[in-house]
């Protein structure tokens, strides 16, 4: 899903997908999607519960140094 213009709302949907029992991706590339800190927060909560994801690329998403704070 690299550079697809997904944005914050899509990050929330992807967060819900990460918690679905049939989600079994090990790698997720979300680079260059303008997810921002708010979208990162939505993803981070889901990632904590996910047991299959090994790697996630969030490069170039307008995420500031304070992360999801």
C-alpha positions as CSV (number, residue, x, y, z in Angstrom):
1,X,0.0,0.0,0.0
2,X,3.0,2.2,-0.6
3,X,2.2,5.8,-1.7
4,X,-1.5,5.3,-2.2
5,X,-2.7,8.5,-0.5
6,X,-4.4,6.6,2.3
7,X,-4.3,9.3,5.0
8,X,-5.6,9.3,8.6
9,X,-9.0,7.7,8.0
10,X,-7.5,4.8,6.1
11,X,-5.0,4.3,9.0
12,X,-7.9,3.8,11.3
13,X,-9.5,1.2,9.0
14,X,-6.1,-0.6,8.6
15,X,-5.8,-0.5,12.4
16,X,-9.1,-2.4,12.6
17,X,-7.9,-4.9,10.0
18,X,-4.8,-5.6,12.0
19,X,-7.0,-6.9,14.9
20,X,-9.1,-9.2,12.6
21,X,-8.3,-12.9,13.2
22,X,-7.8,-13.5,9.5
23,X,-5.2,-10.8,9.1
24,X,-2.0,-12.7,8.8
25,X,0.4,-10.3,7.0
26,X,3.9,-10.3,8.3
27,X,5.0,-7.2,6.3
28,X,3.1,-4.0,5.8
29,X,4.4,-1.1,3.7
30,X,2.5,2.1,4.4
31,X,5.2,4.6,3.4
32,X,4.3,7.9,1.8
33,X,0.6,7.9,2.8
34,X,0.3,11.1,4.9
35,X,-0.8,9.1,7.9
36,X,0.5,11.6,10.4
37,X,0.7,11.4,14.2
38,X,-3.1,10.8,14.6
39,X,-3.0,7.9,12.1
40,X,0.1,6.5,13.8
41,X,-1.8,6.5,17.1
42,X,-4.6,4.4,15.6
43,X,-2.1,2.0,14.1
44,X,0.0,1.7,17.2
45,X,-2.9,0.5,19.3
46,X,-3.8,-2.2,16.8
47,X,-0.1,-3.2,16.4
48,X,0.1,-3.9,20.2
49,X,-2.5,-6.7,19.8
50,X,-1.4,-8.1,16.4
51,X,0.6,-11.3,16.6
52,X,1.6,-11.8,12.9
53,X,3.1,-8.4,11.8
54,X,6.8,-8.5,11.9
55,X,7.7,-5.3,9.9
56,X,5.8,-2.1,9.1
57,X,7.2,0.8,7.0
58,X,5.8,4.1,8.0
59,X,8.5,6.3,6.3
60,X,7.5,9.7,4.8
61,X,4.1,9.9,6.6
62,X,4.4,13.4,8.2
63,X,5.0,11.7,11.6
64,X,6.7,14.2,14.0
65,X,9.3,13.3,16.6
66,X,6.8,13.2,19.4
67,X,5.1,10.2,17.6
68,X,1.7,9.4,18.8
69,X,1.8,11.6,21.9
